[in-house]
Amino acid sequence: MMALFTDNEEERIREAIETAEALTSGEIRLCVEKHCSEPTLDRAANYFAKLGMDKTALRNGVLIYMAVEDHKFAIIGDAGINKVVPDDFWDKTKEEMRDHFKSGNLVDGILIGIKMAGEELKHYFPNQSGDKNELPNDISYM
């Protein structure tokens, strides 16, 4: 497994996911690998399924996928969230993240993506009482 983030950075990412998910029934995951051997969105969609993100009750999972050495990333949502978010939401989120990445702030870029996805999820999929965390919050290294 690659040590891409320090323990502190991993903790900050995990906490950001927990904070975002506390306000919504949605699920957010981060999937990281070194290289992407196919179109980025295809790769993200494959991992989305592999990680079971298409199995959430309301189909409201969000995956941030990164191929760090190839400098590629994608943020995708399941059918439930894609139906309700504004058309430009994913592009706007990617732009915000890319601005941080370009200035060398990988973790800050990830955190802003998680925060923006969480706020959108909260808006359309507010936390229900008894909502359970359907998927782990740890970073998935592929």
BAFI-3210 file (N, C-alpha, C; in Angstrom, 3 decimals, decimal comma, padded with zeros to 6 digits):
// residues 142
n [1|2|3|4|5|6|7|8|9|10|11|12|13|14|15|16|17|18|19|20|21|22|23|24|25|26|27|28|29|30|31|32|33|34|35|36|37|38|39|40|41|42|43|44|45|46|47|48|49|50|51|52|53|54|55|56|57|58|59|60|61|62|63|64|65|66|67|68|69|70|71|72|73|74|75|76|77|78|79|80|81|82|83|84|85|86|87|88|89|90|91|92|93|94|95|96|97|98|99|100|101|102|103|104|105|106|107|108|109|110|111|112|113|114|115|116|117|118|119|120|121|122|123|124|125|126|127|128|129|130|131|132|133|134|135|136|137|138|139|140|141|142]
n.u [000,848|000,511|002,022|000,597|-000,493|000,118|-000,309|-001,726|-002,907|-004,506|-006,262|-007,492|-008,869|-010,572|-012,054|-013,295|-014,971|-016,606|-017,783|-019,157|-020,897|-022,404|-024,460|-026,116|-027,827|-026,316|-023,328|-019,835|-016,818|-013,268|-011,042|-007,928|-005,178|-002,020|-001,672|-003,739|-005,243|-007,129|-009,836|-010,498|-013,076|-014,334|-012,738|-013,243|-015,975|-015,885|-014,559|-016,421|-018,530|-017,147|-016,510|-018,958|-020,623|-022,858|-024,842|-026,173|-029,008|-030,523|-029,286|-027,231|-024,455|-021,149|-018,174|-014,811|-012,257|-008,827|-005,866|-002,836|-000,120|-000,496|-001,803|-004,634|-008,137|-011,467|-014,830|-017,679|-021,195|-023,922|-026,968|-029,183|-028,318|-027,372|-029,692|-030,755|-028,919|-027,642|-026,943|-024,321|-022,945|-020,993|-018,883|-018,243|-017,389|-015,168|-013,527|-013,001|-011,566|-009,417|-008,109|-006,874|-005,252|-003,500|-001,977|-000,500|-001,724|-002,847|-004,340|-006,012|-007,518|-008,910|-010,359|-012,017|-013,574|-014,922|-016,332|-017,985|-019,489|-020,739|-022,334|-024,125|-025,323|-026,515|-028,456|-030,246|-030,525|-031,169|-029,966|-031,467|-033,298|-031,820|-030,261|-027,737|-024,188|-023,388|-021,182|-017,593|-015,416|-012,780|-009,858|-009,678|-007,188|-006,019]
n.v [-001,194|002,203|004,983|007,676|009,807|011,537|010,290|012,197|013,670|011,697|011,317|013,843|013,777|011,574|012,574|014,747|013,420|012,053|014,279|015,480|013,374|013,208|014,943|014,009|011,358|010,361|008,828|009,182|008,552|008,092|007,160|005,983|005,632|004,902|004,966|005,404|003,354|003,549|005,489|008,196|008,640|006,198|004,472|005,448|004,863|002,065|001,451|002,549|000,739|-001,580|-000,959|-001,150|001,029|001,539|000,349|001,649|002,623|004,873|005,413|007,345|007,738|009,176|009,311|010,151|009,917|009,291|009,297|009,513|009,743|010,085|012,417|012,640|012,893|012,268|013,041|011,474|010,753|008,688|007,424|008,487|010,932|012,250|012,811|015,003|017,083|020,316|020,789|021,677|021,027|018,955|019,681|022,240|021,548|019,956|021,934|023,631|021,833|021,263|023,730|023,851|021,562|022,307|024,248|022,700|021,701|018,991|017,604|019,669|020,155|017,736|017,840|020,075|019,115|017,004|018,475|020,126|018,176|017,002|019,126|019,426|016,897|016,973|018,877|017,625|015,048|014,832|013,993|011,232|010,190|007,515|006,881|004,971|004,477|003,420|002,667|002,267|004,893|005,107|005,727|004,281|002,434|001,458]
n.w [000,000|-000,776|000,826|000,698|001,995|005,079|008,450|009,868|007,770|006,606|008,719|008,807|006,375|006,778|008,944|007,679|005,917|007,760|009,045|006,912|006,247|008,536|008,277|006,353|004,562|002,631|001,165|001,148|-000,514|-000,845|-003,293|-004,182|-006,370|-008,004|-010,840|-013,741|-015,982|-017,939|-019,454|-017,238|-016,061|-016,607|-015,128|-012,544|-012,378|-012,488|-010,054|-008,340|-008,492|-007,691|-005,066|-003,928|-003,930|-005,355|-004,044|-002,034|-000,084|-001,002|-003,332|-003,287|-003,228|-003,336|-005,109|-004,896|-007,046|-007,566|-009,495|-008,621|-009,563|-012,247|-012,309|-012,485|-011,912|-010,702|-009,836|-008,930|-008,838|-007,652|-009,211|-007,772|-006,607|-008,879|-010,247|-008,947|-008,343|-009,459|-012,980|-013,473|-011,222|-010,617|-012,288|-011,310|-008,743|-009,351|-010,525|-008,331|-006,710|-008,433|-008,543|-006,016|-006,190|-008,250|-007,025|-005,410|-003,154|-002,273|-000,273|000,722|-001,557|-001,807|000,574|000,109|-001,964|-000,689|001,218|-000,413|-001,779|000,412|001,345|-000,775|-000,763|001,785|001,348|-000,456|000,511|003,440|006,744|008,186|011,075|012,778|010,659|009,135|008,847|005,820|004,375|004,683|005,997|005,471|003,450|000,262|-001,004|-004,084]
ca.u [000,000|001,337|001,810|000,449|-000,839|000,595|-001,390|-002,515|-003,712|-005,547|-007,240|-008,254|-009,771|-011,599|-012,924|-014,104|-016,024|-017,545|-018,501|-020,091|-021,913|-023,254|-025,567|-026,809|-027,884|-025,406|-022,040|-018,734|-015,593|-012,087|-010,333|-006,655|-004,161|-000,922|-001,859|-005,051|-004,944|-008,274|-010,400|-010,658|-014,460|-014,590|-012,038|-013,996|-017,232|-015,559|-014,311|-017,692|-019,233|-016,302|-016,587|-020,334|-021,257|-024,152|-025,758|-026,785|-030,476|-031,081|-028,411|-026,678|-023,031|-020,256|-016,803|-013,706|-011,238|-007,581|-004,663|-001,961|001,076|-000,941|-002,481|-006,002|-009,118|-012,876|-015,783|-018,922|-022,275|-024,842|-028,179|-030,051|-027,819|-027,255|-031,023|-031,203|-027,963|-027,597|-026,160|-022,903|-022,400|-019,754|-017,825|-017,839|-016,644|-013,861|-012,735|-012,537|-010,541|-008,261|-007,381|-006,017|-004,250|-002,514|-001,054|000,218|-002,463|-003,640|-005,304|-007,020|-008,400|-009,790|-011,263|-013,047|-014,479|-015,762|-017,228|-018,996|-020,380|-021,530|-023,360|-025,146|-026,044|-027,338|-029,580|-031,203|-030,666|-030,840|-029,789|-032,703|-032,988|-031,538|-029,417|-026,497|-023,079|-023,478|-019,877|-016,490|-014,924|-011,343|-009,408|-009,456|-006,003|-006,146]
ca.v [000,000|003,404|005,982|008,932|010,842|011,310|009,857|013,390|013,992|010,666|011,611|015,018|013,343|010,740|013,464|015,532|012,517|011,865|015,535|015,631|012,324|013,400|015,819|013,443|009,901|010,002|008,235|009,743|007,752|008,507|006,015|006,504|004,725|005,645|005,146|005,122|002,713|003,681|006,836|008,458|008,423|004,752|003,901|005,854|004,104|000,677|001,383|002,864|-000,551|-002,512|-000,581|-001,326|002,328|001,539|-000,452|002,425|002,587|005,979|005,613|008,688|007,695|010,034|008,818|010,957|008,993|009,971|008,586|010,606|009,946|010,517|013,713|012,542|012,643|012,411|012,949|010,995|010,423|007,648|007,864|009,275|012,305|012,867|013,271|016,206|018,201|021,150|020,195|022,049|020,804|018,152|020,480|023,288|020,896|019,592|023,158|024,048|020,877|021,411|024,939|023,473|020,606|023,031|024,958|021,711|021,355|017,814|017,319|020,731|019,915|016,624|018,312|020,957|018,235|016,306|019,478|020,531|017,032|016,859|020,175|019,093|015,717|017,429|019,609|016,723|013,807|015,149|012,867|010,718|009,576|006,102|006,682|004,293|004,631|002,221|002,336|002,765|006,232|005,050|005,885|003,012|002,430|000,374]
ca.w [000,000|-000,844|001,874|-000,030|002,969|006,441|009,348|010,166|006,591|006,507|009,774|008,371|005,302|007,409|009,727|006,736|005,438|008,878|009,244|005,790|006,314|009,721|007,897|005,204|004,450|001,547|001,492|000,375|-000,403|-001,593|-003,849|-004,673|-006,900|-008,631|-012,279|-014,310|-017,259|-018,851|-019,237|-015,805|-015,617|-016,647|-013,987|-011,354|-012,375|-012,137|-008,613|-007,686|-008,388|-006,938|-003,650|-003,465|-003,734|-006,046|-003,226|-000,944|-000,136|-001,786|-004,504|-003,122|-002,948|-004,112|-005,100|-005,411|-007,539|-007,929|-009,920|-008,201|-010,386|-013,572|-012,126|-012,989|-010,864|-011,061|-008,730|-009,537|-007,921|-008,084|-009,912|-006,898|-006,475|-010,208|-010,653|-008,239|-008,263|-010,671|-014,062|-013,442|-009,877|-010,600|-012,924|-010,362|-007,666|-009,909|-010,695|-006,999|-006,303|-009,316|-008,135|-004,880|-006,664|-009,054|-006,137|-004,601|-001,923|-002,582|000,798|000,746|-002,703|-001,447|001,628|-000,458|-002,717|000,294|001,813|-001,401|-001,993|001,633|001,408|-001,772|-000,246|002,915|000,781|-001,112|001,281|004,838|007,657|008,786|012,368|012,591|009,483|009,488|007,916|005,005|003,798|005,517|005,693|005,214|002,057|-000,425|-001,873|-005,048]
c.u [000,881|001,000|001,762|000,209|-000,193|-000,596|-002,324|-003,428|-004,835|-006,651|-008,103|-009,269|-010,917|-012,587|-013,826|-015,256|-017,066|-018,397|-019,558|-021,232|-022,836|-024,510|-026,445|-026,902|-026,943|-024,094|-020,977|-017,506|-014,496|-011,329|-009,088|-005,803|-003,104|-001,234|-003,272|-004,838|-006,106|-008,837|-010,806|-012,082|-014,835|-013,980|-012,809|-015,286|-016,992|-015,328|-015,573|-018,461|-018,451|-016,382|-018,011|-021,094|-022,597|-025,205|-026,411|-028,295|-031,051|-030,252|-027,781|-025,221|-022,261|-018,846|-015,862|-012,614|-010,005|-006,526|-003,527|-000,754|000,726|-001,636|-003,875|-006,931|-010,517|-013,685|-017,118|-019,937|-023,166|-026,114|-029,044|-029,602|-027,733|-028,585|-031,358|-030,207|-028,004|-026,651|-024,670|-022,233|-021,064|-018,605|-017,317|-016,978|-015,246|-012,969|-012,164|-011,388|-009,269|-007,434|-006,420|-004,901|-003,124|-001,526|-000,394|-000,484|-003,414|-004,730|-006,396|-008,014|-009,394|-010,824|-012,362|-014,049|-015,445|-016,796|-018,349|-019,990|-021,302|-022,644|-024,481|-025,984|-026,992|-028,606|-030,665|-031,486|-030,313|-030,733|-031,144|-032,358|-032,804|-030,720|-028,136|-025,448|-023,011|-022,130|-018,765|-016,002|-013,423|-011,055|-009,193|-008,248|-006,095|-004,795]
c.v [001,242|004,361|007,347|010,089|010,513|010,819|011,028|013,745|012,976|010,934|012,806|014,641|012,514|011,601|014,300|014,689|012,306|013,105|015,721|014,621|012,466|014,193|015,220|011,927|009,421|009,440|008,818|008,871|008,367|007,258|006,534|005,373|005,560|005,972|004,751|004,603|002,765|005,090|007,031|008,188|006,948|004,074|004,203|005,040|002,640|000,534|001,680|001,560|-001,521|-002,250|-000,692|-000,027|002,453|000,760|000,340|002,513|003,655|006,288|007,001|008,661|008,639|009,471|009,872|009,956|009,792|008,980|009,599|010,814|010,380|011,882|013,709|012,343|012,830|012,412|012,594|010,642|009,354|008,271|008,793|010,717|012,989|013,417|014,648|017,370|019,028|020,542|020,481|021,720|020,062|018,930|021,571|022,700|020,524|020,820|023,636|023,145|021,095|022,651|024,629|022,537|021,328|023,776|024,008|021,284|020,194|017,573|018,387|020,569|018,803|017,089|019,206|020,132|017,507|017,272|019,864|019,395|016,859|017,885|019,911|017,907|016,122|018,100|018,659|015,446|014,065|013,886|012,485|010,144|008,082|005,816|005,988|004,533|003,344|001,761|002,911|004,143|006,261|005,261|004,493|003,160|001,225|-000,034]
c.w [000,000|000,299|001,209|000,929|004,302|007,279|009,648|008,990|006,405|007,516|009,377|007,290|005,890|008,202|008,821|006,200|006,532|009,096|008,160|005,909|007,515|009,362|006,796|005,312|003,346|002,062|000,573|000,586|-001,245|-002,009|-004,553|-005,241|-007,602|-010,081|-012,701|-015,729|-018,256|-018,665|-017,766|-015,311|-015,629|-015,427|-012,696|-011,249|-012,002|-010,639|-007,814|-007,447|-007,508|-005,432|-003,094|-003,288|-004,435|-005,257|-002,098|-001,167|-001,063|-003,034|-004,476|-002,661|-003,854|-003,972|-005,670|-005,773|-007,955|-008,373|-009,751|-009,101|-011,801|-013,524|-012,763|-011,800|-011,418|-009,779|-009,362|-008,461|-008,516|-008,675|-009,057|-006,785|-007,830|-010,697|-010,092|-008,214|-009,549|-011,707|-013,961|-012,108|-009,887|-011,220|-011,994|-009,243|-008,148|-010,069|-009,369|-006,536|-007,117|-008,944|-006,982|-005,342|-007,405|-008,174|-005,141|-003,328|-002,173|-001,533|000,847|-000,405|-002,424|-000,421|001,067|-001,270|-001,798|000,871|000,849|-001,665|-000,786|001,722|000,409|-001,284|000,874|002,403|000,247|-000,322|002,735|005,677|008,243|010,154|012,124|011,341|009,907|008,411|007,098|004,462|004,666|005,059|005,384|003,737|001,474|-001,344|-002,790|-005,608]
res [m|m|a|l|f|t|d|n|e|e|e|r|i|r|e|a|i|e|t|a|e|a|l|t|s|g|e|i|r|l|c|v|e|k|h|c|s|e|p|t|l|d|r|a|a|n|y|f|a|k|l|g|m|d|k|t|a|l|r|n|g|v|l|i|y|m|a|v|e|d|h|k|f|a|i|i|g|d|a|g|i|n|k|v|v|p|d|d|f|w|d|k|t|k|e|e|m|r|d|h|f|k|s|g|n|l|v|d|g|i|l|i|g|i|k|m|a|g|e|e|l|k|h|y|f|p|n|q|s|g|d|k|n|e|l|p|n|d|i|s|y|m]
***
